[in-house]
Amino acid sequence: MTFDRNTPYNQLPLLPPDDDLIYTREVMLLLAKAHRSLGKLDGISKNLPNPLMLVNTISLQEAKSSSEIENIFTTDDELYKAISTTDTAISPAAKEVLRYRESLWTGIDLIKKNKHIDSDTIIKIYQNIKQTKTGIRSEHSNVRIIKGGKSITSGEVVYTPPKGDDLMNELLKNYFAFINNDEDYDIDPLLKMAIGHYQFEAIHPFSDGNGRTGRILNTLTLISKGLLSQPILYLSKYIINNKDSYYHYLNGVSSRGDWERWLKYMLVAVDETANYTIMKIEEITRQFEDTRSHAEKYFPKLDLAVIEAIYTQPYIKAIHLLSSKIKSRNTARKYLDQLCDIQVLELRKIGNENVYINTDLVRILENT
């Protein structure tokens, strides 16, 4: 049957695709390359003295880029303020980005607890992103994907997802089985992630928020399959930089069954993103060591945990240093003030709060 973007795609095939559509020579070459890069990234992350040095910052950047794909824009400075202060004057865009990051961690907690992705997982992620109590869209909802922007084709229907409660249940049941069951669906986990991402977006189970939910599911799939120990693959940055291709290749699977180009796109995204993240990790690690050495010259007894703490997020307050070793805010504030004295940190007053800024970490994160 001919694909019609204006008609619900009720002929969406169940997974998996035929082997000859996905196991092409070029796909297999890119698959090997992506695995090498991803393995190197995961290995480096495991060797960090404190994984939170990366997890907090990279998950926030992922949230920011994933939201930008949906035309939700905010600044790094606004985000750093939002996560480090109690300032209530946070823009709606910044709140949406922070909800995305919270939703990512909600999904990770569910994966660790349940060991699989299910309907409860995707619904909780979606509800957190959209701040709603609704779930899977009903068959009465006439959902269509409309092209945005200001071009001559803006406003045109790009895709109409499947419609019907029974069909939706069948498609989602097949999707969960494909993602979770590695015996019946013995497919390389990177290919499974890419194929599953297309299928989730094609099913379009929610009235809104499917793009962000689907990109969180990419990370959860890689973690559940043991390819990542922490959520540090920053795929949304690649997608936002290649946004037109992302939608073009998604549509190519729907309209022409062109799995090869979609898979190649996603494998290149994994490879380039992993290498980009490795570069950032190495840059942050070098700066961390230089900061540690510099601080030791002036304050030999300074606890290493203080230096690690200021690399967990760019903006930090005294309360963030409290631990079994540092039990009072006054002590924590003393350490932070000392780091300001040797130009490691910069003190800024935000509202009624003192916030300490790691300007070197800000520079590294913003230098893309």
Residue pairs with C-beta under 8 A, 6 or more apart in sequence:
1 11
3 9
3 11
3 254
3 255
3 256
4 160
5 157
5 158
5 159
5 160
5 255
6 144
6 157
6 160
7 160
8 160
8 161
8 162
8 163
8 164
9 159
9 160
9 161
9 162
9 202
9 254
10 162
10 163
10 164
10 167
12 162
12 171
12 199
12 202
12 203
12 254
14 170
14 171
14 174
15 174
15 175
15 178
15 185
15 195
15 196
15 199
16 22
16 178
16 185
16 187
16 195
17 195
17 257
17 259
21 257
21 259
21 260
22 187
22 191
22 195
22 259
22 260
22 263
24 260
26 260
26 264
27 191
27 260
27 263
27 264
27 267
30 263
30 264
30 267
30 268
30 271
31 188
31 190
31 191
31 267
33 267
33 271
34 190
34 267
34 268
34 270
34 271
34 274
35 190
37 270
37 271
37 274
37 275
37 278
38 190
38 222
38 227
38 228
38 233
38 270
38 271
38 274
39 227
40 274
40 278
41 228
41 232
41 233
41 274
41 275
41 277
41 278
41 281
42 227
42 228
42 229
44 278
44 281
44 282
45 51
45 54
45 229
45 230
45 232
45 281
46 229
48 54
48 281
48 285
49 308
50 308
50 311
50 312
51 229
51 230
52 308
52 312
53 284
53 288
53 308
53 311
53 312
54 230
54 232
54 281
54 284
55 230
55 231
55 232
56 312
56 313
57 284
57 312
57 313
57 314
57 361
57 365
58 231
58 232
58 234
58 277
58 280
59 101
59 104
59 105
59 231
59 232
60 79
60 83
60 97
60 101
60 313
61 234
61 237
61 365
62 101
62 104
62 219
62 231
62 234
62 235
62 236
62 237
63 97
63 98
63 100
63 101
63 104
64 74
64 76
64 79
64 97
65 234
65 236
65 237
65 239
65 240
66 100
66 211
66 212
66 215
66 216
66 236
66 239
67 73
67 74
67 93
67 96
67 97
67 100
67 212
68 236
68 240
69 211
69 212
69 215
69 236
69 239
69 240
69 243
69 246
70 211
70 212
71 148
72 93
72 96
72 97
73 93
74 91
74 93
74 94
74 97
76 314
76 362
76 365
76 366
78 90
78 91
78 94
79 94
79 97
79 98
80 313
80 314
80 315
80 357
80 362
81 87
81 90
81 315
81 350
81 355
82 90
82 94
82 95
82 98
83 98
83 313
83 315
84 313
84 315
84 316
84 317
84 320
84 355
85 315
85 317
85 350
85 351
85 353
85 355
86 351
86 353
87 350
87 351
87 353
90 98
96 129
99 128
99 129
99 131
100 129
100 212
100 216
102 128
103 125
103 126
103 128
103 129
103 212
103 213
103 216
104 125
104 216
104 219
104 231
106 124
106 125
106 128
107 121
107 124
107 125
107 216
107 217
107 219
107 220
108 219
108 220
108 223
108 231
110 120
110 121
110 124
111 117
111 121
111 220
111 223
111 224
114 120
114 121
115 224
116 176
116 179
116 180
116 224
117 176
117 179
117 180
117 217
117 220
117 221
117 224
118 176
118 180
119 136
119 172
119 176
121 220
122 200
122 205
122 213
122 217
123 135
123 136
125 213
125 216
125 217
126 132
126 135
126 206
126 209
126 210
126 213
127 133
127 134
127 135
129 209
129 212
129 213
130 206
130 208
130 209
134 206
134 207
135 206
136 168
136 172
136 205
136 206
137 143
137 168
137 204
137 205
137 206
137 207
138 165
139 163
139 164
139 165
139 168
141 163
141 207
142 163
143 160
143 161
143 163
143 204
143 207
144 157
144 159
144 160
145 157
145 158
145 159
145 160
145 161
145 204
146 155
146 156
146 157
146 158
147 153
147 154
147 155
147 156
147 157
147 158
148 154
158 247
158 251
159 202
159 204
159 251
159 254
161 202
161 203
161 204
162 168
162 171
162 202
162 203
162 204
168 203
168 205
171 199
171 203
172 203
172 205
175 196
175 199
175 200
175 203
177 184
177 185
178 185
178 192
178 195
178 196
178 199
179 192
179 196
179 221
180 224
182 189
182 225
185 192
187 195
189 221
189 222
189 225
189 226
189 227
190 222
190 227
190 266
190 267
190 270
191 263
192 221
192 225
193 218
193 221
193 222
193 225
193 266
194 262
194 263
194 266
194 267
195 259
195 263
196 217
196 221
197 214
197 215
197 217
197 218
197 266
198 250
198 253
198 262
200 210
200 213
200 214
200 217
201 210
201 211
201 214
201 250
202 250
202 253
202 254
204 210
206 213
215 235
215 236
215 239
218 235
219 228
219 231
219 233
219 235
222 228
222 233
223 229
223 230
223 231
232 277
232 281
233 270
233 273
233 274
233 277
234 273
234 276
234 277
235 269
235 270
235 273
237 273
237 276
237 368
238 269
238 272
238 273
238 276
239 246
239 269
242 265
242 269
245 265
246 265
249 258
249 261
249 262
249 265
250 262
252 258
252 261
252 262
253 259
253 262
280 364
280 365
283 364
284 311
284 361
284 364
287 360
287 361
287 364
288 307
288 308
288 311
291 307
291 310
291 311
291 344
291 360
292 304
292 307
294 342
294 344
295 302
295 307
295 339
295 342
295 344
296 302
298 338
298 341
298 342
299 338
299 342
302 335
302 338
303 325
303 326
303 335
305 321
305 323
305 325
305 326
306 321
306 326
306 335
306 336
306 339
309 316
309 320
309 321
310 316
310 336
310 339
310 344
310 345
310 356
310 358
310 361
311 358
311 361
312 320
313 320
314 357
314 358
314 361
314 362
314 365
315 355
315 356
315 357
315 358
316 336
316 355
316 356
316 357
316 358
317 353
317 354
317 355
317 356
318 329
318 332
318 333
318 336
318 354
319 329
319 332
320 332
321 332
321 335
321 336
322 328
322 329
322 332
326 332
326 335
333 354
336 345
336 347
336 356
337 347
339 345
339 356
340 346
340 347
340 356
344 358
344 360
345 356
345 357
345 358
345 359
346 356
346 357
346 359
347 354
347 355
347 356
347 357
348 354
348 355
348 356
348 357
349 355
